[in-house]
Amino acid sequence: MWSKGSFYRRLLPMLIPAIGLLIFAIIVARKPASYDFYSARDRDLMIRVAIWESRHEPRLGQMGVAYVIKNRWKKNPYGWRTISDVVTARKQFEPWLRHREKLLALSKDSQEYRHMASVVDDVLSGLADDPTNGAFYFLNVKTVKKRNKGRLPKGWKRIVAQRECRKIARHTFCPQ
């Protein structure tokens, strides 16, 4: 029969690699997305949402919208692993919720798409500085008030009041 000491001496060398492998698997499973990698679909959806959200804004406002998407992806508070996860998440971007078919119908050959592609590429590559200082939210205060009988909804009112927000053209950008 094995003594208690000899049992552990034989078992321990077998358990250490197994425990190490288990810890490694847990770390890999919880690891956020690589922020240097995005797919062609991620880029395409980001361009489409940015067009719809900021098509009438100057380039700086368009970069702001693209940076909000990138900031949400990088900060990853809700377990989003890809840019596509961010832009298609429930109740996050109005155009995706209300105008999905129109968004997907935008031609990649259009001047509008090509212009926004250059904005998004500058944001994703880091060539353009973040004009929003890390904003996580944005809204067009005038449009939101118009849709809500002249008032901001409670959630937005609290966000705008409690954070150092920055106005760029018609959008207000706020940190997390």
VOGU-3710 file (C-alpha; in Angstrom, 3 decimals, decimal comma):
1> mwskgsfyrr> 0,000/0,000/0,000  1,042/3,544/-0,675  1,822/5,832/2,149  0,228/9,252/2,158  3,566/10,898/1,257  4,312/8,600/-1,654  0,789/9,065/-3,046  1,210/12,851/-3,197  4,751/12,572/-4,563  3,434/10,497/-7,478
11> llpmlipaig> 0,253/12,537/-8,006  1,730/16,019/-7,804  3,887/15,823/-10,974  0,784/14,768/-12,911  -1,453/17,466/-11,431  0,822/20,468/-11,953  0,696/20,395/-15,785  -3,057/19,727/-15,702  -3,669/22,664/-13,345  -1,435/24,888/-15,468
21> llifaiivar> -3,348/23,915/-18,597  -6,669/24,609/-16,863  -5,507/28,069/-15,732  -4,238/28,823/-19,245  -7,602/27,780/-20,746  -9,476/30,053/-18,334  -7,222/33,009/-19,148  -7,569/32,494/-22,896  -11,352/32,144/-22,626  -11,612/35,429/-20,701
31> kpasydfysa> -9,069/37,320/-22,782  -10,657/40,261/-24,583  -10,428/40,542/-28,339  -7,115/41,518/-29,834  -7,475/45,213/-30,428  -5,031/45,121/-33,295  -7,206/42,737/-35,277  -10,546/43,386/-36,870  -12,243/41,629/-39,737  -13,422/43,030/-43,049
41> rdrdlmirva> -16,983/42,662/-41,718  -16,076/44,675/-38,593  -14,676/47,476/-40,726  -17,641/47,407/-43,121  -20,252/47,596/-40,357  -18,321/50,347/-38,579  -18,249/52,366/-41,812  -21,975/51,875/-42,363  -22,955/52,902/-38,828  -20,596/55,893/-38,946
51> iwesrheprl> -22,157/57,014/-42,238  -25,650/56,867/-40,852  -24,765/58,489/-37,520  -22,549/61,260/-38,881  -23,088/61,741/-42,606  -23,878/65,459/-42,171  -21,049/66,134/-39,725  -17,606/67,533/-40,517  -14,714/65,064/-40,608  -13,911/65,703/-36,925
61> gqmgvayvik> -17,466/64,733/-35,931  -17,263/61,642/-38,126  -14,003/60,651/-36,435  -15,746/61,176/-33,091  -18,470/58,672/-33,960  -15,898/56,166/-35,236  -13,860/56,633/-32,052  -16,887/55,949/-29,841  -17,252/52,591/-31,605  -13,535/51,889/-31,212
71> nrwkknpygw> -13,552/53,000/-27,551  -16,451/50,682/-26,743  -14,640/47,818/-28,447  -11,387/48,496/-26,604  -12,959/49,056/-23,176  -15,171/45,999/-23,704  -17,508/46,486/-20,707  -20,189/44,132/-21,972  -18,051/41,304/-23,304  -18,031/42,526/-26,889
81> rtisdvvtar> -15,241/40,698/-28,673  -15,478/42,356/-32,088  -16,426/45,681/-33,624  -19,399/43,892/-35,181  -20,531/42,929/-31,671  -20,378/46,592/-30,643  -22,316/48,069/-33,569  -24,977/45,348/-33,667  -25,506/45,154/-29,892  -29,058/45,686/-28,741
91> kqfepwlrhr> -30,007/49,315/-28,014  -26,572/50,710/-28,858  -26,723/52,371/-32,274  -30,042/53,664/-33,519  -29,330/53,202/-37,235  -28,669/49,516/-36,695  -31,942/49,181/-34,810  -34,175/51,251/-37,075  -32,526/51,241/-40,493  -30,681/47,931/-40,808
101> ekllalskds> -31,813/47,255/-44,377  -30,857/50,758/-45,540  -27,479/50,459/-43,820  -26,718/47,184/-45,532  -27,897/48,555/-48,892  -25,265/51,314/-48,951  -22,974/50,724/-51,916  -19,283/50,241/-51,188  -18,628/52,073/-54,436  -20,434/55,249/-53,362
111> qeyrhmasvv> -18,432/58,377/-52,634  -20,009/58,533/-49,160  -18,843/55,004/-48,324  -15,324/55,595/-49,647  -15,022/58,853/-47,685  -16,162/57,242/-44,436  -13,866/54,284/-45,096  -10,913/56,688/-45,033  -12,156/58,184/-41,736  -12,625/54,738/-40,167
121> ddvlsgladd> -9,249/53,529/-41,442  -7,545/56,549/-39,850  -9,324/55,825/-36,558  -8,629/52,090/-36,524  -4,979/52,560/-37,445  -4,489/55,261/-34,832  -3,407/57,818/-37,441  -6,131/60,179/-36,219  -6,149/61,353/-32,613  -9,344/60,816/-30,648
131> ptngafyfln> -11,167/64,174/-30,693  -13,591/62,902/-28,034  -10,974/62,194/-25,340  -12,131/58,595/-24,967  -15,885/59,129/-25,275  -18,114/56,122/-24,820  -21,433/57,812/-25,639  -22,636/60,420/-28,100  -25,908/62,028/-29,004  -27,363/64,861/-30,988
141> vktvkkrnkg> -29,050/66,768/-28,158  -31,349/68,696/-30,507  -32,611/65,536/-32,237  -33,085/63,625/-28,984  -35,009/66,508/-27,403  -37,154/66,843/-30,539  -38,146/63,174/-30,254  -38,860/63,434/-26,516  -41,132/66,460/-26,201  -38,277/68,906/-25,705
151> rlpkgwkriv> -36,495/66,996/-22,936  -33,586/64,617/-22,648  -34,510/61,158/-21,358  -33,396/60,549/-17,743  -30,458/58,334/-18,719  -29,042/60,880/-21,142  -29,721/63,763/-18,779  -27,652/62,039/-16,093  -24,824/61,175/-18,521  -24,564/64,716/-19,879
161> aqrecrkiar> -24,798/66,304/-16,406  -22,324/64,029/-14,597  -19,545/63,745/-17,154  -17,156/66,055/-18,908  -18,773/65,970/-22,322  -17,405/67,567/-25,462  -19,478/69,060/-28,261  -18,228/68,528/-31,810  -20,527/69,985/-34,467  -24,043/68,639/-33,738
171> htfcpq> -22,988/65,751/-31,489  -22,114/65,739/-27,803  -19,535/63,117/-26,815  -19,323/61,853/-23,216  -16,916/59,498/-21,420  -17,972/56,275/-19,716
//
